[in-house]
Amino acid sequence: QRKNPFSSDDRLASKPAHTHRGDPTYGRPPEGSRTEQRGKDAHSHVGKEVEELCLIIRRTGEVGEDGHVRVTFGQLFETYVTISNKVVGILLRARKHGLVHFEGEMLWQGKDDDVVITLL
């Protein structure tokens, strides 16, 4: 009813309909909602995929002189694509969390097969 312009209930009209940028709940689903639960489930699922990607890099890569495991994008793509077709997105998420390093903003199959991915 707060959003209804034809509502004559002043009690509802006086309450703010939306949160504002400074509010800690801004841009977040209501607590306890199904939307919040779906978001938590998705976050957990992506976290598991990032962990699995790191394990695959550790298993298929080679340890360098500095102790870091390295693998080329082409080799990783061929290994990981049988598990998930979201290898680039998961790599970007892993880099965002400081787990891997590679040059460039995006990796493309074929063009970037020789780019080295380092497991941090």
C-alpha positions, 0 to 999 in steps of 0.5 A: 500500500505504500507504493499505491498512489491511490491509498489514503492511509496516512500511516503507510504513506508516512513510512519510507518505501525504500532504503537509501544509499547510506542505509546498511540494508540498501541493495539487499533483500529482506532478511529471512526472505527466499531471495536472501536464501537463494543469494546465500546458496549461490554464494556458497556454490560459487565458493565451492567452484572456486575451491575446486578450480584451485585444486585442479590448478594445484593438480595439473600445474607445475611448481615454480622456483618460488613455490607457486603452482602455475598452469597455462590457461589452455591447459586449465581450460581443457581440464576444467571445461569437462567439469564446468563451462564457467571456467573464465567466470570462476577464474575471475572470482578467484582472482578477485579473492586473491587466490590466483593471478594472471595478466589481462582483464579477460581470458579467451579460449584460443587467443589466451591459451599461453597466458600463465595462471599462478595459484597464490 
